[in-house]
Amino acid sequence: MFLSLRGVTKRFGAVVAVDHVDLDLTEGEFVCFLGPSGCGKTTLLRLVAGLEMLDEGEILLEGRDLANLPARNRNFGVVFQSYSLFPNMSVARNIGYGLECRKWDRARLETRVAEMLDVVGLGDAAGKHPHELSGGMQQRVALARALAPEPAVLLLDEPLSALDAKVRESLRGEIRELQQRLGITTIMVTHDQDEAMEMADRIVVMNRGRIEQVGTAEELYWNPETRFVGEFIGRLNILDDPALRAGLEAAGADKVLAIRPEHVALTDTGALEGTVHKVAFLGNTMRLGVETQGHGQGQGIEIEVHGRRKRLKVGDTVRFDLPADRVRELAASPA
């Protein structure tokens, strides 16, 4: 295995930030650490980078133990959320800074900087300074600087979170295409499920310092193992209302029954009935909040309807079914 984590643990006082994590990455793979704030994903990335020291476990790169190897000697490229560019240096010097520290000769350094400028599409910005660039361009410079020394692994710490939505969406595709073209093993930390689902070969969903589930976007969406994963990857209805559970198989004490909003079948002859209390029009999709009998405001079930031209409104009565083959039994992990 190219990169392996075995029992990786990190504590800050009484707080266990990363709790006995095991994970294997293949060479050239793009993996996202996904989870809410405080779940341990950034700490785990920093442990891989050598910016934090392990309390327990080991990190192996092609079988070599990195535990006592300082960050500067791991040959890992790191891109931070804040860009961390040198404001008094030109774009070209920012990109070449790591190469200067590694004592590359001038001709080789200049050739590599030119290559990196071309790779990130900033060939005409070599002489500019960071303040003259947009946020998206600055992040491209940070990416080029991380890639310049030909790292074995690229580590991205929420690199898009400081950018506006349109730029983030564009850079997602650019980073993924670049990673595939270079074939570099990459780990990215994000709390954005859309980023993870679009960019990663595999997603590592983390919760309270542990891995809840690892899989492709499709595996995690269609076959979540726990309530936490089901609710974090997409949207999920937990069927805790007796009226909604009628006719469905009973769940065990440590399980919950759940269904995705798009799998609730809105039909004129549905066995269940409710009142629309919320409508969100999302283009080709309409998201409804429906109160079932006996529920108070804001409770009930969420339904997504695709391709419907007539917009339903608050107060409308709707009928729906819960297809049994779409209902999932999940471990009732805390959300």
N, C-alpha and C positions, 0 to 999 in steps of 0.2 A: 504494500500500500504506500502511496506517495506521502501523504501527511496523516498521522494518526494521533489522536488524543486518547489517553488512557487514564481514567480516574481523576481527571483534572479538577482540582478543588482550590478555591480562593476564599479566604475569610478576611473580613475587616472587623476586628474586635469580635463581638458576639454574632455578627451578621455573616451568614454563609452566602456569598454573592454568586459563586459557582460551585455546584454540589455534585462531585463525582461524575463528570461528563465523559462519555466515551463516544468517539466519532472517527470515521475514516473518510478521507477524501482521495479520489483518484486524480492522477495528473491531468490537467487541462479542464477540470470541473469548475463550474461556477456554483457556489453554495451561498445561500443567504441565511444569516441568523435573524430570525423574526420573533418579535414579542413586544409586550408593552414596556413602558419605562420601568426600570428597576428589576427586570427579569434576569439580568446577568449577561446579556448578549454583548454589550460593549466591553465588559470586564473580560469575557472569554476571548474576544478579539485581541485585547491588549495582552493577555497571557500568551497567545500565539505569537504576537509581535515581539514579545520580550520586554514590553513596557510595564508589565507587572510580573512579580515573581510567584511561582506556584507555591502553595502550601502542601499539596499532595499531588501525586500523579506524575505523568510524563507526557511530553510532546515530542513526537518522532518525525523527522523529515527523511524519508527514504531509509528508515531504520536508525538514523543518527539522533541521539537524545540531545534536545536543545536546552534542557533545564538550566545548565550553567553557562549558556552562551549568551552574551549581551546582545541587545537589539541591533547594535551597529554591525555585528558580525553574522547576522542571520540571513542577510541578503533578501529581506522582505521589503517590498515597496508598500508604503502606507499613505493613504489619502484621507485627510480629516475633513469633517464638516466645515471647519472654519477656513479652509484653503491653506492657511499658514504660509503664505508667500512673503518674501522679503520685499517690503515696499520700496526700498532704495535701489533694488536691482531690476534690470530689464528682464523681460520674459525669457530671453535666451540665457541670461546668467542664472535666473531662478532654476531653469531646467537643468543647467549644467553644474549647479552647485554640488550636488552629490557626487558627481564625477570628479570635480576638483578635489573633494575630500578624499576620494579614492586614488588620487594621484594619476589620473589618466593623462596621457600626453596630449598636447594642445590640438594636434591635427585629428586625433581619434575623437577627442571630446567635441570639437566643432562639427565633425561629421555626424556624431550621434545626436547632438542637439538639433541639427537640421533635419535628421530623420524623424525625431520626435515631434518637431513643429509640423512636419508634413503629416504625420500620423493623426494628430489632433486637429488638423485643419487651421493652423495658426501661422502659416509660413510668412504672412505679411505683417505679423505682430511682434517679430523678434526683438525689435528695439524699443517697444513700448514698455511702460511700467504698469504694475497691477491696477493702480487707480484709474488708468485710462481704459480699462476693460470692463465689460459687463460681468455679472456674477457667473454666468455660464461659461464665459471665456476664461475667467480666473480658475474655475474648477477644471477646465481642460488643461491649463498650465500645470496645476497641481497633479493631475493624472499623468501628464508627460514627464514631470519631474520624478514621479514614483517609478515610472517604467524605464526611464533612461538607463539606470545601472543594470538592466537585464535581470530583474529579480526572479527568484524561484517561485515566489508567491506574491500576489497582489492583495492587500488588505484595504477595504473601503469602509470607513466609519461614518455611516449616514451621509454620504457625499452629496446628496441632492436635497437634503431637508431645508437648506437655507435659500433655495431657489423658488421662483414662482412656478405655478402649476404647468404652464406651457413649456417653460425651459426644462423643468424636471422630466416631462414626458418625452421631449426631444432627446435629452441626454441619456435617458434610460436605453433607448435604442442604440445610440452611439457607443455607449460603454459596452453594451452586450455584443455589438458587432465587432468592436475592437478586441474584446476578450477572446471571442471565437477566432478572429483572424490571427491573433498572436498565440493562441493556445495556452495562455497562462492560467495556472490554477489561481482561483480568486475566491475570497470570502468577503461578503458585504454584510454589514449590520444595517438593519432598517426596522422601523416600526410600521412601515407602509405595506400592507398586504398586496396592493396592486403592483408596487415595485418588485416585490419578491416573486410574485406569480409570473410577471412578464419576463424577468431577467434570469432567474435561477434555474439550473438543472435540477437542483434539489433544495428544499427549504427545511431548515432546522427550526421548529417552533419551540420556543423556550418559555418557561413559566417558573418563577421562584427559584432560579438558579439551576433548574434541571431541564432536560430535553423531554418535552411532552410527546413529540412525534417527528419523524424525519420522512420526507417523501417528495415526489414531484408535486407540482401545483394541482394536477388532476387527482392524484392519490389523496392529498390532504382535503381537497374540496369534496370529492365524492365519497370518500371513505375515512372520515375523521374517526379516531379511536376514542376521543374524549370530548366532553362538552366544551372544554376550554378551546380545543383546536377548532371544533365546529363553529363556535361563535367568533373566533378570531379570524378564521379564513372564511370570509363571506358572511352572510346573515343566516340566522337559524331560529326556528320556532321550537321552543320547549313545550311539549304537550303535557302540561300539568293540570289542565282542566278536565274533570271527569267527562264532561260532554264531548270534548275533543278526543278523549282516549277511548270512548265507547266503541266497541267492535274491534279494537286493536289489541294486539298481544300485550299482556302486562309486563312491565319492566321489573327487573330485580331491584332489591333495596338500594344497591349502589349504582344503579343505572337510571338513565332518563330516556324517554322517547322523544325524537326530534324529527323535524322535516324542514327542508329548505323552502323559503317563500315561493319560489318559482314552481315548486312541485305541488302546491295547493291548487286543486282544480276548481276554478270558478265556473259554475254551470247553472243553468236555470232549474235543473232538477236535483241539485245537490242535497245530500242528506242532512247537512248542517246549515244553520242560518245565523247571520249576524248583521250588525249595523255598522256602516262605514263611519269612523270617527276621524280619519286622517287620510289625505290623498296627496301623493307626491308625483308630479308628472315629470318623467325623466326621458323625454323623447319617445323612443320606441317602447319604453317600459313605463308602466304605471305601478306605483307601490301603494298598497292600501293597508291601513290599520283597521282591523275589524274587531268589534266587541261582540263576543258571543254571549248568549243568555246568562245572566247572573254575574257578569263582570262589571267592574267599575270603569271609569274613564281611563283610557290609556292602556288597558289590559286586553287580552284576547289573542289574536293571531295576525301575523303579517302575511300579505298575499302579494305576489308580483304577477302582473299580467303583461304579456308581450304582444305588440302589434294591434292593440285595441284602439280604435279611432275615437269612439265615444267615451268622453271622460266621465267617470263616476264622481259623485260629490258627497260631501259629508251629510249623513242622515239617510242615505240610500240603504235599502235592505238588499243583501246579496246572499246567494246560496253557494255552497262549496262542498267539495269532498276532499278527504285525505287519503290518497291512494296508498294502500297498505304496503305495496312494494317500494314506496318512496320513503317510508318511515324508517328511521335508523335508531338502534339501541346503542347508546354511548355511555362510557364510564362517566359518572357524575363528578368529574374533577371540578374544583372551585374555579370560578371565572375571575 
